[in-house]
Amino acid sequence: MSEATLLQRRHRVMGDASPLFYDEPLELVKGEGVWLIDANGQRYLDCYNNVPCVGHCHPKVVAAMAEQAATLNIHTRYLNERVVRYAENLTATFADPLDAVMFTCTGSEANELALRMARYFSGNRGVIVSDYNYHGNTTSLAAVTTALPSSEPFSMHARAVPIPCLYQADGSPKQVAERYVAKVAEAIASLQAEGVGLAAMLIDTLFANEGIPRLPAGYLERVAKLVRDAGGLLIVDEVQSGFARTGEHMWGHQAHPVTPDFVTLGKPMGNGFPLAGVIANRERVEAFGRSNLYFNTFGGSPVAAAVGQAVLDVIAEQDLQGNALRQGAKLDAALHRLAERHSIIGDVRGKGLFFAVELVRDRSSREPAGTEARRIVNQLRQRGVLISKIGAHDNILKIRPPLVFEAEHGELFIDRLDQALSEL
């Protein structure tokens, strides 16, 4: 069957607005490690997907899923040792007082639940997000999304603030920090003046959708203090920055001297299996539960727990956090060497195995090269390498491979990227 025929069938049953990557959609039939294989048998180096964080179809994860599915699969309203043990091991990776978990199936559910809890404990309604964010597709989250099209009007009880990036902003780091901290203070004052107060600030501390900005020192700590002084709570979305992705830490927020009130998890938690959750202090989890009966039929099932535990085991056994740090350093050096040869690369930013390569038409004006970024993404697809793009101007190459990425894969990626850049 041709890809065109399959695309027509998809449109008939899923609608033609259902998004697909690349100008020429890709029909994939198999995955293994860092590789994806299409219907014609062509292999693609996956430099984008963080969902299979320990690699596509990792045998240990697959075996854990199959074994538990063949034994027992129930919801969390029964006792099950495997579920409890996974919860214990997962929460042990966080610093005090984050010592309890509430399981969900998706990151959207996790962020929705965290917002609900923040409003419950603060007694307020207002939410602060970044001005280029995506945290999920529930009604509440769609109303505060700024990075994707949405028919819902931006919530009257929300404020969107810009996130500083030392590459893009003018002035010294201290001046940049002052300006952008002041914008958060203005947002809080606006919510208070409206009478709704501040319930939460919802952010990803790596600010992945925003292009992994280079933050001025102390920015996040000062913002967190403003939020808490106003009676609000800090929700950190670790769907993209968590699970050893940054190399230096298990969780992205651990790079900062700030402990969130709630941490939300998703995608890589189950390596492709629908597993997500909210990490919080046990006292808050219990207090919320006494007033709000929360349960999730599929979240935290024994099969989900088996998969989640297998992911944690593989990260530890294969030292994938260390691998992210080592391979990330090599990739960082190689990308900076490319920047010396290709003037379209304005800036290279990243942590561990997550990079943002900002393309500009002129390094002085920093004019975004969005059209060129799209061409690069599609040219790489033709060369057997998969990446994407991010940022408000769609001009930032998004490079985020599975954590089993090795030096040989990095060399292949750099070679193909060099070729694509040379054709511009």
C-alpha positions in Angstrom: 0.0 0.0 0.0 1.4 3.4 -0.9 1.9 6.2 1.7 -0.5 8.4 -0.3 -3.3 5.8 0.0 -2.6 5.3 3.7 -2.7 9.1 4.2 -6.1 9.3 2.5 -7.5 6.5 4.7 -6.1 8.3 7.8 -7.8 11.6 6.7 -11.1 9.8 6.2 -11.2 8.3 9.7 -9.0 10.8 11.7 -9.6 14.0 9.8 -7.0 16.0 7.8 -6.2 18.3 10.7 -4.6 15.5 12.7 -0.9 16.6 12.7 1.9 14.7 11.0 5.6 15.4 11.0 7.5 16.4 7.8 6.3 17.7 4.4 6.3 14.0 3.3 4.7 12.0 6.2 6.7 9.0 7.3 5.1 5.5 7.7 6.9 3.8 10.5 6.6 0.1 11.2 9.3 -0.7 13.7 11.6 0.7 16.4 14.8 -0.5 18.1 17.1 1.6 20.3 17.8 4.9 18.5 16.4 3.6 15.2 13.0 3.8 13.5 12.3 1.8 10.4 9.8 2.7 7.7 7.5 0.5 5.6 10.2 0.3 2.9 12.8 -0.9 5.4 14.8 2.4 5.5 16.3 3.1 8.9 16.1 6.6 10.5 18.3 7.8 13.3 15.8 9.2 15.9 17.2 12.4 17.3 13.8 13.7 18.5 11.7 11.3 20.6 12.0 11.5 24.3 9.0 9.2 24.8 11.1 6.0 24.4 13.8 7.5 26.7 15.6 4.2 27.2 15.3 3.4 23.5 12.5 2.1 21.3 11.2 -1.3 22.3 13.8 -1.8 25.0 13.7 -5.6 25.7 13.6 -5.2 29.5 10.7 -2.8 29.3 8.8 -5.0 26.8 9.4 -8.1 28.9 8.2 -6.4 32.1 5.0 -5.2 30.3 4.2 -8.6 28.9 4.9 -10.6 32.1 2.7 -8.4 34.2 0.0 -8.2 31.6 -0.1 -12.0 31.6 -0.3 -12.1 35.4 -2.6 -9.3 36.7 -3.8 -5.9 35.7 -6.1 -4.0 38.0 -6.6 -0.4 39.2 -5.1 1.1 42.4 -8.1 0.5 44.6 -6.7 -2.9 45.4 -3.4 -3.5 47.3 -0.5 -4.6 45.0 3.1 -4.8 46.1 4.5 -4.0 42.7 2.6 -0.7 42.5 3.8 0.3 46.0 7.4 -0.7 45.4 7.5 1.4 42.2 6.0 4.4 44.0 8.6 4.0 46.7 11.5 3.8 44.2 10.2 6.7 42.0 9.7 9.1 44.9 13.1 8.2 46.3 14.6 10.0 43.3 13.2 13.3 44.6 14.5 15.6 47.4 12.4 16.2 50.5 9.6 17.0 51.0 8.5 15.5 47.7 7.7 12.0 48.9 4.4 10.9 47.5 2.9 10.2 44.0 -0.6 10.3 42.5 -0.7 8.3 39.3 -2.3 9.4 36.0 -2.1 8.2 32.4 -0.9 11.3 30.6 1.0 14.5 31.3 -2.1 16.5 30.5 -3.9 14.7 33.3 -1.0 15.2 35.7 -0.8 19.0 35.0 -4.6 19.3 35.3 -4.5 17.5 38.7 -1.6 19.7 39.9 -3.4 22.8 39.0 -6.5 21.6 40.8 -4.5 20.9 43.9 -2.7 24.2 43.7 -6.1 26.0 43.6 -7.3 23.9 46.5 -4.4 24.7 48.8 -3.9 28.3 47.8 -7.6 29.3 47.7 -6.8 31.3 44.6 -7.6 30.9 40.9 -4.8 32.7 39.0 -2.1 30.9 37.0 1.1 32.2 35.5 2.6 30.4 32.5 5.3 31.4 29.9 4.3 33.2 26.8 5.3 30.2 24.7 4.1 27.1 26.6 2.4 23.8 26.1 1.5 21.7 29.1 -1.5 19.6 27.9 -4.8 19.5 26.0 -7.5 19.5 28.7 -9.9 22.5 28.7 -8.0 24.2 31.6 -4.6 23.7 30.0 -5.8 24.7 26.5 -6.9 28.0 28.1 -3.4 28.8 29.2 -1.5 27.4 26.2 0.4 29.9 24.2 2.6 27.8 21.9 -0.1 26.0 19.9 -3.3 27.2 18.1 -6.4 26.9 20.3 -10.0 28.1 19.9 -10.3 28.6 23.6 -9.6 32.3 24.6 -6.7 32.8 26.9 -8.0 32.5 30.4 -9.0 35.8 32.2 -7.5 34.2 35.3 -4.1 33.5 33.7 -1.1 35.6 32.8 1.7 34.7 30.3 5.2 36.1 31.0 8.2 36.0 28.7 11.2 33.9 29.7 14.6 35.5 29.5 17.3 34.2 27.2 20.8 35.8 27.4 21.3 35.2 23.7 18.2 37.1 22.6 17.9 39.8 25.3 20.0 43.0 25.4 21.8 44.1 28.5 23.9 42.5 31.2 22.7 39.3 32.9 21.8 41.3 36.0 19.8 43.8 33.9 18.0 41.0 32.0 17.1 39.2 35.3 15.7 42.4 36.8 13.5 43.1 33.7 12.1 39.6 33.5 11.6 39.1 37.3 9.7 42.4 37.2 7.3 41.0 34.6 6.4 38.1 36.9 5.8 40.6 39.7 3.5 42.6 37.4 1.6 39.5 36.5 1.0 38.6 40.2 -0.1 42.1 40.9 -2.5 42.0 38.0 -4.1 38.8 39.3 -4.4 40.2 42.8 -6.0 43.4 41.5 -8.5 41.3 39.7 -9.4 39.5 42.9 -8.4 36.0 41.9 -5.0 35.9 43.4 -2.2 33.5 42.4 -2.7 29.8 42.7 0.3 28.6 40.7 3.1 29.2 38.3 3.3 26.2 35.8 6.7 25.9 34.1 9.2 23.5 32.7 12.5 24.6 34.3 14.4 23.7 31.1 11.9 25.8 29.1 12.0 23.3 26.3 9.2 24.7 24.1 10.7 28.1 24.5 14.0 26.9 23.0 16.0 26.0 26.1 16.9 29.6 26.9 20.1 30.5 28.7 18.7 32.0 31.9 20.4 34.7 33.9 21.7 33.5 37.3 19.2 33.6 40.1 16.2 34.2 37.9 14.3 31.1 38.8 14.9 31.4 42.5 13.6 35.0 42.6 10.6 34.0 40.6 9.8 31.1 42.9 10.0 33.4 45.9 7.6 35.9 44.3 5.1 33.1 43.7 5.2 31.8 47.2 5.2 35.2 48.8 1.9 35.8 46.9 0.4 32.5 48.3 0.9 30.6 45.1 2.6 27.2 44.5 5.2 26.2 42.0 4.4 23.4 39.5 7.3 22.0 37.5 6.5 20.1 34.4 9.2 17.4 33.9 7.7 15.7 30.9 10.6 16.9 28.7 13.4 17.7 31.1 13.1 14.7 33.5 14.3 11.1 33.6 18.0 11.8 33.4 17.6 13.9 30.2 19.9 16.7 31.3 22.7 14.3 32.4 23.7 16.3 35.5 20.5 15.4 37.4 17.6 12.9 37.3 15.2 15.9 37.2 15.6 19.2 35.4 14.6 21.3 38.3 17.4 19.9 40.4 19.8 22.1 38.4 18.4 25.0 40.4 18.3 25.6 44.2 14.5 25.5 44.1 12.3 22.6 45.3 8.9 22.7 43.6 5.6 22.2 45.3 4.4 19.8 42.6 6.3 17.9 39.9 4.4 16.5 36.9 5.6 13.5 34.9 4.5 12.0 31.6 5.8 10.6 28.3 9.2 9.0 29.1 7.9 7.6 32.4 6.6 4.5 30.6 8.9 4.6 27.6 5.8 4.7 25.4 3.3 3.1 27.7 0.7 5.6 29.0 2.0 6.4 32.5 2.2 9.7 34.2 1.8 11.3 37.6 2.1 14.1 40.1 4.8 14.1 42.8 4.1 16.1 45.9 4.4 16.2 49.7 2.5 13.3 51.3 0.6 15.7 53.7 -0.7 17.6 50.7 -1.7 14.4 48.9 -3.6 13.2 51.9 -5.2 16.5 52.7 -6.4 16.9 49.1 -7.7 13.3 49.0 -9.8 13.8 52.2 -11.7 16.5 50.4 -11.5 15.2 46.9 -11.9 11.5 46.1 -9.2 11.1 43.4 -8.7 7.8 41.6 -7.6 6.8 38.1 -8.8 3.5 36.6 -5.7 3.0 34.5 -3.1 5.2 36.1 -0.7 3.3 38.3 -1.9 -0.2 37.4 0.4 -3.2 38.0 1.3 -3.2 34.3 2.1 0.5 34.4 4.2 0.0 37.6 6.1 -2.9 36.0 6.9 -0.8 33.0 7.8 2.3 35.1 10.1 0.2 37.3 11.8 -1.3 34.3 12.5 2.2 32.9 14.1 3.3 36.3 16.1 0.0 36.3 17.4 0.5 32.8 18.4 4.1 33.5 20.4 2.9 36.5 21.8 -0.3 35.1 23.0 1.3 31.8 24.1 4.5 33.5 21.9 6.5 31.1 22.3 9.7 33.2 26.0 9.4 32.8 25.6 8.6 29.1 23.5 11.7 28.6 26.2 13.8 30.2 29.1 12.2 28.2 27.4 12.1 24.8 25.8 15.5 25.4 29.2 17.0 25.9 30.5 15.5 22.7 27.4 16.7 20.8 27.7 20.1 22.3 31.3 20.5 21.1 30.5 19.2 17.6 27.5 21.6 17.3 29.7 24.5 18.3 32.2 23.4 15.6 29.4 23.5 13.1 28.5 27.0 14.2 32.0 28.1 13.3 31.5 26.9 9.8 27.8 27.9 9.2 26.8 31.5 10.0 23.1 30.6 10.0 23.7 29.0 13.4 23.2 31.9 15.8 23.4 30.0 19.1 23.8 26.5 20.5 22.1 25.7 23.8 21.6 22.5 25.6 21.9 20.2 28.6 22.7 16.5 28.5 21.0 15.0 25.5 18.7 17.9 24.7 19.8 20.7 22.4 18.4 23.8 20.8 20.2 25.2 17.7 18.9 28.6 16.9 19.0 29.5 13.2 19.3 33.2 12.2 19.6 35.0 8.9 22.0 37.5 10.4 24.0 37.1 13.6 23.9 40.8 14.3 20.2 41.3 14.0 19.4 37.7 15.1 16.6 37.7 12.5 14.9 34.3 12.9 15.4 31.8 10.1 12.2 29.9 10.4 11.8 28.9 6.7 15.4 27.6 6.7 14.8 25.6 9.9 11.9 23.8 8.2 14.0 23.0 5.2 16.7 21.6 7.4 14.3 19.4 9.3 12.9 18.0 6.1 16.3 17.6 4.4 17.5 15.6 7.4 14.4 13.4 7.1 15.4 12.7 3.5 18.9 11.8 4.8 17.6 9.4 7.4 17.7 11.6 10.5 14.7 12.8 12.5 14.6 16.0 14.4 12.0 18.8 14.8 11.9 22.6 15.5 10.7 24.8 18.3 10.5 28.4 19.4 8.0 31.2 18.8 9.5 31.7 15.3 9.9 28.0 14.5 13.6 28.7 13.9 15.2 26.5 16.6 16.2 23.0 15.7 15.1 20.6 18.5 17.5 17.7 19.1 16.4 15.2 21.8 17.4 11.6 21.1 16.7 8.6 23.3 19.2 8.3 26.2 20.9 5.2 24.6 22.4 7.6 22.0 26.1 6.8 21.5 29.1 8.5 19.9 28.7 6.8 16.6 25.1 8.1 16.4 26.2 11.6 17.2 28.9 11.5 14.5 26.3 10.4 12.0 23.9 13.1 13.0 26.5 15.9 12.8 27.6 14.7 9.4 24.1 14.7 8.0 23.3 18.1 9.6 26.5 19.5 8.1 25.4 18.3 4.7 21.9 19.9 5.1 23.4 23.2 6.3 25.8 23.3 3.4 22.9 23.0 0.9 21.2 26.2 2.2 
